[in-house]
Amino acid sequence: MRNTNVITNSAEFGLIPQRSFFDKDIAVEGNTDKYYIIGQGDFVYNPRKSTTAPYGPFNCYQGDDEGIVSPLYTCLKPLHKEFTNYLLWYFRSSAWYSYIYHNGAQGGARHDRVGMTNELMDGIPVNLPCLEEQKKVSEFLTLVEERITKQHQLVEALKSYKRGLLKHIFDDHYGSGWHEVSLGEISQITMGQSPDSASYNIDQIGLPLVQGNADITDGITTPQRYTSAPTKICDAGSIILSVRAPVGSVSWANQRLCLGRGVCAITAQNTKFLYQLLIHHQDDWKRIEQGGTFTAISGDDISSFKVSVPNKDTQSTISFFLSKYDAMEQREENVLRVLQRQKAALLQQLFI
């Protein structure tokens, strides 16, 4: 009987049934004759690079039933099952990639793929300590991974709770004295304008330039270029709103900036309150953004956007509370990043 348990090697989810990953069968009957059969404990390498797997995902199959994988993948079957856990961590490091890269793997047919071959796989050098030490290394790294998972779950729970807080405050109108206004009535809006491209530089001449979401990281502006001929300018502490796809993303200007055409700057009497309000309404811009290849919103769209706001005292109470909550969430995100960097350093020290 033909094996129809087609397995996909995903950078995010590991080795999972193709039907679960794509919600349908991609490999139809008749084109799986050359697929490889894998069993529990076998390793599968997907040569496709991604953000989460810059060298391509190298995963271990944990399924109880045999599966089949595309011949585009490269497979490895450990001769001894007791090596599996140690090898799992080895392939999560970049030690193996250094070898294949310097022996021809960079010559892939496409820029997003690694040129892996069976010969390269066979030649990967692995330093295997005694089984007892392999076990200790695996157990320790597993504990590190579990700590990171718990921290990630905490961060996600805090973000979910924040969304609930925003909904309760701004949809259920926490406090009294709420009334509807347009953004133009309560804020100053500065639309961006691209400077002359000849003024762009990376030598920090002029002002940092924010063109769009590519110049924003984790809600903070992180410009990649400068302009010596700034057009529209905003000060540190301004709200930056994306006006081109994806529309509605909100961030902070952490320095004086030149605003490109992909963003606008917004300030108000209580800018911190308005920031939280705009965070709550991020998804609402989609109903007014213009069609076409590049979706966008105009200055008039932003100025006429309707929001409900309370009296000044309630605004101050809300912004103070939510700012404290954001600071707590940021601390936990920083802990997560530190743990992830520590894990990466451990993998490098243990296997390279």
C-alpha atoms as a printed R data frame, in Angstrom:
    type eleno elety resid chain resno       x      y      z
1   ATOM     1    CA   MET     A     1   0.000  0.000  0.000
2   ATOM     2    CA   ARG     A     2   1.306  3.452 -0.936
3   ATOM     3    CA   ASN     A     3   2.394  5.555  2.045
4   ATOM     4    CA   THR     A     4   0.276  8.733  1.961
5   ATOM     5    CA   ASN     A     5   1.656 10.262  5.185
6   ATOM     6    CA   VAL     A     6   3.507 13.089  3.438
7   ATOM     7    CA   ILE     A     7   5.619 15.103  5.891
8   ATOM     8    CA   THR     A     8   6.570 18.773  5.500
9   ATOM     9    CA   ASN     A     9   9.680 20.229  7.137
10  ATOM    10    CA   SER     A    10   8.637 23.621  8.512
11  ATOM    11    CA   ALA     A    11  11.052 26.073 10.150
12  ATOM    12    CA   GLU     A    12   8.340 27.109 12.611
13  ATOM    13    CA   PHE     A    13   6.554 23.816 13.335
14  ATOM    14    CA   GLY     A    14   9.133 21.128 12.567
15  ATOM    15    CA   LEU     A    15   8.240 17.906 10.779
16  ATOM    16    CA   ILE     A    16   4.470 17.732 10.530
17  ATOM    17    CA   PRO     A    17   1.946 16.030  8.201
18  ATOM    18    CA   GLN     A    18   1.517 18.013  5.009
19  ATOM    19    CA   ARG     A    19  -2.260 18.032  5.401
20  ATOM    20    CA   SER     A    20  -1.924 19.734  8.796
21  ATOM    21    CA   PHE     A    21   0.489 22.347  7.452
22  ATOM    22    CA   PHE     A    22  -1.251 23.253  4.181
23  ATOM    23    CA   ASP     A    23  -4.760 22.028  5.111
24  ATOM    24    CA   LYS     A    24  -4.649 19.920  1.950
25  ATOM    25    CA   ASP     A    25  -2.459 17.386  0.142
26  ATOM    26    CA   ILE     A    26   0.135 19.119 -2.050
27  ATOM    27    CA   ALA     A    27   1.785 15.893 -3.209
28  ATOM    28    CA   VAL     A    28  -0.914 14.103 -5.205
29  ATOM    29    CA   GLU     A    29  -0.966 10.391 -5.896
30  ATOM    30    CA   GLY     A    30   1.456  9.450 -8.630
31  ATOM    31    CA   ASN     A    31   4.274 11.865 -7.831
32  ATOM    32    CA   THR     A    32   5.523 10.375 -4.554
33  ATOM    33    CA   ASP     A    33   7.379  7.371 -5.976
34  ATOM    34    CA   LYS     A    34  10.772  8.985 -5.362
35  ATOM    35    CA   TYR     A    35   9.922 10.289 -1.903
36  ATOM    36    CA   TYR     A    36  12.092  9.154  1.015
37  ATOM    37    CA   ILE     A    37  10.660  7.052  3.825
38  ATOM    38    CA   ILE     A    38  11.413  8.330  7.335
39  ATOM    39    CA   GLY     A    39  10.791  6.884 10.785
40  ATOM    40    CA   GLN     A    40  10.940  8.113 14.354
41  ATOM    41    CA   GLY     A    41  14.356  9.586 15.190
42  ATOM    42    CA   ASP     A    42  15.336 10.302 11.579
43  ATOM    43    CA   PHE     A    43  16.553 13.789 10.639
44  ATOM    44    CA   VAL     A    44  15.311 15.777  7.666
45  ATOM    45    CA   TYR     A    45  16.968 18.871  6.236
46  ATOM    46    CA   ASN     A    46  15.046 21.442  4.209
47  ATOM    47    CA   PRO     A    47  17.551 23.539  2.211
48  ATOM    48    CA   ARG     A    48  15.189 26.511  1.987
49  ATOM    49    CA   LYS     A    49  16.356 29.520  4.020
50  ATOM    50    CA   SER     A    50  13.967 31.650  6.071
51  ATOM    51    CA   THR     A    51  14.052 34.315  8.772
52  ATOM    52    CA   THR     A    52  13.609 31.759 11.545
53  ATOM    53    CA   ALA     A    53  15.953 29.217  9.908
54  ATOM    54    CA   PRO     A    54  18.683 31.155  8.054
55  ATOM    55    CA   TYR     A    55  20.506 27.910  7.149
56  ATOM    56    CA   GLY     A    56  17.342 25.926  6.485
57  ATOM    57    CA   PRO     A    57  15.452 23.859  9.122
58  ATOM    58    CA   PHE     A    58  17.110 20.632 10.311
59  ATOM    59    CA   ASN     A    59  14.489 18.681 12.306
60  ATOM    60    CA   CYS     A    60  14.005 15.281 13.885
61  ATOM    61    CA   TYR     A    61  10.902 13.226 13.095
62  ATOM    62    CA   GLN     A    62   8.930 12.242 16.202
63  ATOM    63    CA   GLY     A    63   5.908 10.565 14.589
64  ATOM    64    CA   ASP     A    64   4.901  7.038 15.564
65  ATOM    65    CA   ASP     A    65   4.061  6.051 11.980
66  ATOM    66    CA   GLU     A    66   6.463  6.134  9.054
67  ATOM    67    CA   GLY     A    67   6.172  9.109  6.741
68  ATOM    68    CA   ILE     A    68   7.478 10.157  3.358
69  ATOM    69    CA   VAL     A    69   9.250 13.403  2.454
70  ATOM    70    CA   SER     A    70  10.070 15.193 -0.771
71  ATOM    71    CA   PRO     A    71  13.310 14.291 -2.577
72  ATOM    72    CA   LEU     A    72  14.116 18.009 -2.350
73  ATOM    73    CA   TYR     A    73  14.954 17.320  1.300
74  ATOM    74    CA   THR     A    74  18.075 15.551  2.558
75  ATOM    75    CA   CYS     A    75  17.594 12.816  5.159
76  ATOM    76    CA   LEU     A    76  19.846 11.350  7.838
77  ATOM    77    CA   LYS     A    77  19.245  8.170  9.822
78  ATOM    78    CA   PRO     A    78  21.419  7.863 12.968
79  ATOM    79    CA   LEU     A    79  23.037  4.423 13.295
80  ATOM    80    CA   HIS     A    80  22.387  4.495 17.037
81  ATOM    81    CA   LYS     A    81  19.174  5.928 18.506
82  ATOM    82    CA   GLU     A    82  21.010  7.067 21.652
83  ATOM    83    CA   PHE     A    83  22.721  9.758 19.522
84  ATOM    84    CA   THR     A    84  19.395 11.311 18.513
85  ATOM    85    CA   ASN     A    85  18.922 13.876 21.292
86  ATOM    86    CA   TYR     A    86  22.499 15.113 21.089
87  ATOM    87    CA   LEU     A    87  22.335 15.381 17.291
88  ATOM    88    CA   LEU     A    88  19.074 17.269 17.590
89  ATOM    89    CA   TRP     A    89  20.860 20.037 19.493
90  ATOM    90    CA   TYR     A    90  23.917 19.837 17.258
91  ATOM    91    CA   PHE     A    91  21.818 20.596 14.191
92  ATOM    92    CA   ARG     A    92  20.158 23.506 15.987
93  ATOM    93    CA   SER     A    93  23.607 25.084 16.207
94  ATOM    94    CA   SER     A    94  25.398 26.455 13.160
95  ATOM    95    CA   ALA     A    95  28.425 24.171 13.524
96  ATOM    96    CA   TRP     A    96  27.375 21.882 10.690
97  ATOM    97    CA   TYR     A    97  26.627 24.780  8.342
98  ATOM    98    CA   SER     A    98  30.148 26.164  8.576
99  ATOM    99    CA   TYR     A    99  31.430 22.897  7.102
100 ATOM   100    CA   ILE     A   100  28.961 22.585  4.225
101 ATOM   101    CA   TYR     A   101  29.239 26.293  3.351
102 ATOM   102    CA   HIS     A   102  33.019 26.116  2.963
103 ATOM   103    CA   ASN     A   103  32.693 22.944  0.932
104 ATOM   104    CA   GLY     A   104  30.323 24.201 -1.740
105 ATOM   105    CA   ALA     A   105  26.856 24.608 -0.196
106 ATOM   106    CA   GLN     A   106  26.782 28.316 -1.042
107 ATOM   107    CA   GLY     A   107  26.429 27.360 -4.672
108 ATOM   108    CA   GLY     A   108  22.687 26.662 -4.500
109 ATOM   109    CA   ALA     A   109  20.600 27.021 -7.641
110 ATOM   110    CA   ARG     A   110  18.531 29.763 -5.966
111 ATOM   111    CA   HIS     A   111  19.561 32.489 -3.529
112 ATOM   112    CA   ASP     A   112  16.957 31.305 -0.991
113 ATOM   113    CA   ARG     A   113  18.227 27.703 -0.977
114 ATOM   114    CA   VAL     A   114  21.342 25.978  0.343
115 ATOM   115    CA   GLY     A   115  23.169 23.681 -2.085
116 ATOM   116    CA   MET     A   116  23.077 20.577  0.136
117 ATOM   117    CA   THR     A   117  24.106 17.203 -1.340
118 ATOM   118    CA   ASN     A   118  24.376 13.681  0.064
119 ATOM   119    CA   GLU     A   119  28.162 13.989 -0.151
120 ATOM   120    CA   LEU     A   120  28.128 17.167  1.934
121 ATOM   121    CA   MET     A   121  25.824 15.562  4.480
122 ATOM   122    CA   ASP     A   122  28.084 12.513  4.761
123 ATOM   123    CA   GLY     A   123  31.120 14.725  5.355
124 ATOM   124    CA   ILE     A   124  29.709 16.858  8.194
125 ATOM   125    CA   PRO     A   125  32.118 16.397 11.151
126 ATOM   126    CA   VAL     A   126  30.456 15.752 14.516
127 ATOM   127    CA   ASN     A   127  32.407 15.627 17.765
128 ATOM   128    CA   LEU     A   128  30.630 13.029 19.874
129 ATOM   129    CA   PRO     A   129  31.497 12.963 23.585
130 ATOM   130    CA   CYS     A   130  30.695  9.885 25.661
131 ATOM   131    CA   LEU     A   131  27.003  8.990 25.984
132 ATOM   132    CA   GLU     A   132  26.833 10.274 29.561
133 ATOM   133    CA   GLU     A   133  28.096 13.691 28.510
134 ATOM   134    CA   GLN     A   134  25.797 13.720 25.485
135 ATOM   135    CA   LYS     A   135  22.884 13.090 27.850
136 ATOM   136    CA   LYS     A   136  23.919 15.922 30.195
137 ATOM   137    CA   VAL     A   137  24.312 18.387 27.315
138 ATOM   138    CA   SER     A   138  20.921 17.441 25.899
139 ATOM   139    CA   GLU     A   139  19.167 17.660 29.269
140 ATOM   140    CA   PHE     A   140  20.709 21.040 30.053
141 ATOM   141    CA   LEU     A   141  19.785 22.539 26.688
142 ATOM   142    CA   THR     A   142  16.283 21.107 27.023
143 ATOM   143    CA   LEU     A   143  15.898 22.942 30.354
144 ATOM   144    CA   VAL     A   144  17.093 26.156 28.697
145 ATOM   145    CA   GLU     A   145  14.557 25.656 25.905
146 ATOM   146    CA   GLU     A   146  11.758 25.042 28.414
147 ATOM   147    CA   ARG     A   147  12.655 28.261 30.251
148 ATOM   148    CA   ILE     A   148  12.516 30.191 26.972
149 ATOM   149    CA   THR     A   149   9.160 28.610 26.111
150 ATOM   150    CA   LYS     A   150   7.688 29.655 29.475
151 ATOM   151    CA   GLN     A   151   9.009 33.193 29.040
152 ATOM   152    CA   HIS     A   152   7.555 33.351 25.542
153 ATOM   153    CA   GLN     A   153   4.198 32.179 26.870
154 ATOM   154    CA   LEU     A   154   4.330 34.876 29.563
155 ATOM   155    CA   VAL     A   155   5.051 37.583 26.977
156 ATOM   156    CA   GLU     A   156   2.206 36.383 24.758
157 ATOM   157    CA   ALA     A   157  -0.160 36.285 27.753
158 ATOM   158    CA   LEU     A   158   0.774 39.873 28.653
159 ATOM   159    CA   LYS     A   159   0.126 41.000 25.072
160 ATOM   160    CA   SER     A   160  -3.229 39.219 25.030
161 ATOM   161    CA   TYR     A   161  -4.189 40.794 28.345
162 ATOM   162    CA   LYS     A   162  -3.174 44.226 27.001
163 ATOM   163    CA   ARG     A   163  -5.541 43.785 24.054
164 ATOM   164    CA   GLY     A   164  -8.305 42.981 26.529
165 ATOM   165    CA   LEU     A   165  -7.455 46.068 28.583
166 ATOM   166    CA   LEU     A   166  -7.598 48.316 25.525
167 ATOM   167    CA   LYS     A   167 -10.952 46.877 24.488
168 ATOM   168    CA   HIS     A   168 -12.386 47.370 27.987
169 ATOM   169    CA   ILE     A   169 -11.063 50.932 28.263
170 ATOM   170    CA   PHE     A   170 -11.824 52.254 24.784
171 ATOM   171    CA   ASP     A   171 -14.872 50.194 23.735
172 ATOM   172    CA   ASP     A   172 -16.624 50.057 27.104
173 ATOM   173    CA   HIS     A   173 -15.577 53.656 27.899
174 ATOM   174    CA   TYR     A   174 -13.868 53.317 31.250
175 ATOM   175    CA   GLY     A   175 -14.532 56.398 33.377
176 ATOM   176    CA   SER     A   176 -16.890 59.272 32.544
177 ATOM   177    CA   GLY     A   177 -17.259 62.194 30.175
178 ATOM   178    CA   TRP     A   178 -16.436 60.428 26.896
179 ATOM   179    CA   HIS     A   179 -17.335 62.170 23.637
180 ATOM   180    CA   GLU     A   180 -16.652 61.608 19.942
181 ATOM   181    CA   VAL     A   181 -14.151 63.794 18.104
182 ATOM   182    CA   SER     A   182 -12.001 63.586 14.983
183 ATOM   183    CA   LEU     A   183  -8.236 63.131 15.276
184 ATOM   184    CA   GLY     A   184  -7.728 66.505 13.636
185 ATOM   185    CA   GLU     A   185  -9.591 68.192 16.494
186 ATOM   186    CA   ILE     A   186  -7.312 66.819 19.228
187 ATOM   187    CA   SER     A   187  -3.916 66.414 17.557
188 ATOM   188    CA   GLN     A   188  -1.333 67.907 15.237
189 ATOM   189    CA   ILE     A   189  -0.692 65.755 12.177
190 ATOM   190    CA   THR     A   190   2.434 66.085 10.013
191 ATOM   191    CA   MET     A   191   2.323 64.062  6.802
192 ATOM   192    CA   GLY     A   192   5.638 62.749  5.520
193 ATOM   193    CA   GLN     A   193   7.305 63.771  2.269
194 ATOM   194    CA   SER     A   194  10.227 61.956  0.697
195 ATOM   195    CA   PRO     A   195  13.418 64.038  0.431
196 ATOM   196    CA   ASP     A   196  15.548 64.154 -2.691
197 ATOM   197    CA   SER     A   197  17.054 60.672 -3.000
198 ATOM   198    CA   ALA     A   198  20.438 62.263 -3.773
199 ATOM   199    CA   SER     A   199  20.528 63.426 -0.136
200 ATOM   200    CA   TYR     A   200  20.309 59.889  1.288
201 ATOM   201    CA   ASN     A   201  23.373 58.647  3.150
202 ATOM   202    CA   ILE     A   202  24.551 56.220  5.822
203 ATOM   203    CA   ASP     A   203  27.180 58.577  7.204
204 ATOM   204    CA   GLN     A   204  24.819 60.223  9.710
205 ATOM   205    CA   ILE     A   205  24.770 63.475  7.746
206 ATOM   206    CA   GLY     A   206  21.575 65.412  8.433
207 ATOM   207    CA   LEU     A   207  18.560 63.765 10.059
208 ATOM   208    CA   PRO     A   208  17.610 60.083 10.363
209 ATOM   209    CA   LEU     A   209  14.984 59.201  7.738
210 ATOM   210    CA   VAL     A   210  11.905 57.075  8.486
211 ATOM   211    CA   GLN     A   211  10.246 55.961  5.244
212 ATOM   212    CA   GLY     A   212   7.942 53.246  6.578
213 ATOM   213    CA   ASN     A   213   7.681 50.025  8.561
214 ATOM   214    CA   ALA     A   214  11.119 48.872  7.440
215 ATOM   215    CA   ASP     A   215  12.527 51.637  9.648
216 ATOM   216    CA   ILE     A   216  10.619 50.523 12.743
217 ATOM   217    CA   THR     A   217  11.523 47.705 15.156
218 ATOM   218    CA   ASP     A   218   9.403 46.619 18.127
219 ATOM   219    CA   GLY     A   219   7.406 49.839 18.113
220 ATOM   220    CA   ILE     A   220  10.469 52.128 18.041
221 ATOM   221    CA   THR     A   221  11.891 53.985 15.038
222 ATOM   222    CA   THR     A   222  15.178 52.460 13.860
223 ATOM   223    CA   PRO     A   223  16.179 54.420 10.731
224 ATOM   224    CA   GLN     A   224  18.657 52.844  8.337
225 ATOM   225    CA   ARG     A   225  19.509 55.987  6.361
226 ATOM   226    CA   TYR     A   226  19.958 59.723  6.831
227 ATOM   227    CA   THR     A   227  19.059 62.665  4.638
228 ATOM   228    CA   SER     A   228  21.013 65.896  4.322
229 ATOM   229    CA   ALA     A   229  17.941 67.645  2.865
230 ATOM   230    CA   PRO     A   230  15.098 66.884  5.314
231 ATOM   231    CA   THR     A   231  11.569 67.799  4.267
232 ATOM   232    CA   LYS     A   232   8.957 67.120  6.966
233 ATOM   233    CA   ILE     A   233  10.375 66.829 10.510
234 ATOM   234    CA   CYS     A   234   9.106 65.522 13.861
235 ATOM   235    CA   ASP     A   235  10.570 65.655 17.355
236 ATOM   236    CA   ALA     A   236  11.369 62.797 19.711
237 ATOM   237    CA   GLY     A   237   8.274 61.631 21.548
238 ATOM   238    CA   SER     A   238   5.989 61.974 18.517
239 ATOM   239    CA   ILE     A   239   3.700 59.141 17.468
240 ATOM   240    CA   ILE     A   240   4.643 57.641 14.094
241 ATOM   241    CA   LEU     A   241   1.701 56.252 12.106
242 ATOM   242    CA   SER     A   242   2.228 54.171  8.968
243 ATOM   243    CA   VAL     A   243   0.164 55.580  6.079
244 ATOM   244    CA   ARG     A   244   1.207 53.040  3.438
245 ATOM   245    CA   ALA     A   245   0.902 49.271  3.533
246 ATOM   246    CA   PRO     A   246   0.649 47.987  6.126
247 ATOM   247    CA   VAL     A   247  -1.496 50.959  7.136
248 ATOM   248    CA   GLY     A   248  -2.110 51.884 10.781
249 ATOM   249    CA   SER     A   249   1.020 50.563 12.492
250 ATOM   250    CA   VAL     A   250   1.884 52.723 15.498
251 ATOM   251    CA   SER     A   251   5.325 53.442 16.960
252 ATOM   252    CA   TRP     A   252   7.332 56.051 18.857
253 ATOM   253    CA   ALA     A   253   9.889 58.477 17.460
254 ATOM   254    CA   ASN     A   254  12.868 58.099 19.791
255 ATOM   255    CA   GLN     A   255  14.771 61.010 18.201
256 ATOM   256    CA   ARG     A   256  14.265 63.974 15.883
257 ATOM   257    CA   LEU     A   257  13.438 62.554 12.452
258 ATOM   258    CA   CYS     A   258  12.734 63.315  8.838
259 ATOM   259    CA   LEU     A   259   9.400 61.803  7.784
260 ATOM   260    CA   GLY     A   260   9.237 59.972  4.448
261 ATOM   261    CA   ARG     A   261   6.020 59.544  2.475
262 ATOM   262    CA   GLY     A   262   5.187 56.220  4.152
263 ATOM   263    CA   VAL     A   263   4.531 57.724  7.592
264 ATOM   264    CA   CYS     A   264   3.081 60.687  9.441
265 ATOM   265    CA   ALA     A   265   3.780 62.113 12.888
266 ATOM   266    CA   ILE     A   266   1.067 62.870 15.451
267 ATOM   267    CA   THR     A   267   1.279 64.832 18.699
268 ATOM   268    CA   ALA     A   268  -1.401 65.939 21.144
269 ATOM   269    CA   GLN     A   269  -1.866 67.548 24.535
270 ATOM   270    CA   ASN     A   270  -1.680 64.038 26.002
271 ATOM   271    CA   THR     A   271   0.366 62.183 23.387
272 ATOM   272    CA   LYS     A   272   0.767 59.117 25.618
273 ATOM   273    CA   PHE     A   273  -3.023 58.710 25.849
274 ATOM   274    CA   LEU     A   274  -3.399 59.177 22.095
275 ATOM   275    CA   TYR     A   275  -0.697 56.546 21.487
276 ATOM   276    CA   GLN     A   276  -2.715 53.949 23.419
277 ATOM   277    CA   LEU     A   277  -5.897 54.971 21.620
278 ATOM   278    CA   LEU     A   278  -4.228 54.568 18.223
279 ATOM   279    CA   ILE     A   279  -2.816 51.181 19.236
280 ATOM   280    CA   HIS     A   280  -6.387 50.101 19.949
281 ATOM   281    CA   HIS     A   281  -7.566 51.336 16.532
282 ATOM   282    CA   GLN     A   282  -4.687 49.915 14.453
283 ATOM   283    CA   ASP     A   283  -6.894 47.429 12.580
284 ATOM   284    CA   ASP     A   284  -9.652 49.978 11.886
285 ATOM   285    CA   TRP     A   285  -7.629 51.772  9.216
286 ATOM   286    CA   LYS     A   286  -8.121 48.835  6.876
287 ATOM   287    CA   ARG     A   287 -11.709 49.887  6.181
288 ATOM   288    CA   ILE     A   288 -10.641 53.263  4.776
289 ATOM   289    CA   GLU     A   289  -7.311 52.489  3.089
290 ATOM   290    CA   GLN     A   290  -7.302 52.988 -0.665
291 ATOM   291    CA   GLY     A   291  -7.084 50.110 -3.121
292 ATOM   292    CA   GLY     A   292  -4.391 49.428 -5.681
293 ATOM   293    CA   THR     A   293  -0.990 47.833 -5.563
294 ATOM   294    CA   PHE     A   294   0.060 49.944 -2.558
295 ATOM   295    CA   THR     A   295  -2.709 50.613 -0.076
296 ATOM   296    CA   ALA     A   296  -2.543 53.990  1.649
297 ATOM   297    CA   ILE     A   297  -4.429 56.574  3.688
298 ATOM   298    CA   SER     A   298  -4.348 60.338  3.220
299 ATOM   299    CA   GLY     A   299  -3.972 63.246  5.594
300 ATOM   300    CA   ASP     A   300  -7.706 63.917  5.283
301 ATOM   301    CA   ASP     A   301  -8.441 60.273  6.219
302 ATOM   302    CA   ILE     A   302  -6.357 60.640  9.364
303 ATOM   303    CA   SER     A   303  -7.677 64.071 10.323
304 ATOM   304    CA   SER     A   304 -11.321 62.984  9.951
305 ATOM   305    CA   PHE     A   305 -10.880 59.634 11.739
306 ATOM   306    CA   LYS     A   306 -13.453 59.455 14.562
307 ATOM   307    CA   VAL     A   307 -12.467 58.408 18.088
308 ATOM   308    CA   SER     A   308 -14.022 58.613 21.533
309 ATOM   309    CA   VAL     A   309 -12.051 60.383 24.271
310 ATOM   310    CA   PRO     A   310 -12.739 61.096 27.968
311 ATOM   311    CA   ASN     A   311 -11.989 64.208 30.003
312 ATOM   312    CA   LYS     A   312  -8.378 65.234 30.643
313 ATOM   313    CA   ASP     A   313  -8.155 63.673 34.112
314 ATOM   314    CA   THR     A   314  -9.359 60.305 32.845
315 ATOM   315    CA   GLN     A   315  -6.941 60.526 29.914
316 ATOM   316    CA   SER     A   316  -4.066 61.048 32.341
317 ATOM   317    CA   THR     A   317  -5.191 58.117 34.521
318 ATOM   318    CA   ILE     A   318  -5.458 55.798 31.506
319 ATOM   319    CA   SER     A   319  -2.118 56.812 29.976
320 ATOM   320    CA   PHE     A   320  -0.313 56.493 33.334
321 ATOM   321    CA   PHE     A   321  -1.706 53.003 33.977
322 ATOM   322    CA   LEU     A   322  -1.102 51.684 30.446
323 ATOM   323    CA   SER     A   323   2.422 53.146 30.331
324 ATOM   324    CA   LYS     A   324   3.255 51.230 33.523
325 ATOM   325    CA   TYR     A   325   1.808 48.071 31.990
326 ATOM   326    CA   ASP     A   326   3.836 48.582 28.791
327 ATOM   327    CA   ALA     A   327   7.010 49.004 30.859
328 ATOM   328    CA   MET     A   328   6.329 45.692 32.614
329 ATOM   329    CA   GLU     A   329   5.659 43.962 29.287
330 ATOM   330    CA   GLN     A   330   8.870 45.439 27.850
331 ATOM   331    CA   ARG     A   331  10.891 44.094 30.792
332 ATOM   332    CA   GLU     A   332   9.591 40.584 30.156
333 ATOM   333    CA   GLU     A   333  10.311 40.884 26.426
334 ATOM   334    CA   ASN     A   334  13.856 41.953 27.279
335 ATOM   335    CA   VAL     A   335  14.222 38.875 29.497
336 ATOM   336    CA   LEU     A   336  13.071 36.719 26.567
337 ATOM   337    CA   ARG     A   337  15.655 38.275 24.257
338 ATOM   338    CA   VAL     A   338  18.417 37.747 26.813
339 ATOM   339    CA   LEU     A   339  17.451 34.083 27.200
340 ATOM   340    CA   GLN     A   340  17.418 33.607 23.436
341 ATOM   341    CA   ARG     A   341  20.872 35.191 23.111
342 ATOM   342    CA   GLN     A   342  22.175 33.009 25.936
343 ATOM   343    CA   LYS     A   343  20.857 29.907 24.195
344 ATOM   344    CA   ALA     A   344  22.544 30.934 20.935
345 ATOM   345    CA   ALA     A   345  25.812 31.520 22.776
346 ATOM   346    CA   LEU     A   346  25.575 28.132 24.499
347 ATOM   347    CA   LEU     A   347  25.010 26.353 21.206
348 ATOM   348    CA   GLN     A   348  28.045 28.070 19.755
349 ATOM   349    CA   GLN     A   349  30.254 27.279 22.747
350 ATOM   350    CA   LEU     A   350  29.170 23.650 23.001
351 ATOM   351    CA   PHE     A   351  29.300 22.664 19.331
352 ATOM   352    CA   ILE     A   352  31.655 25.017 17.504
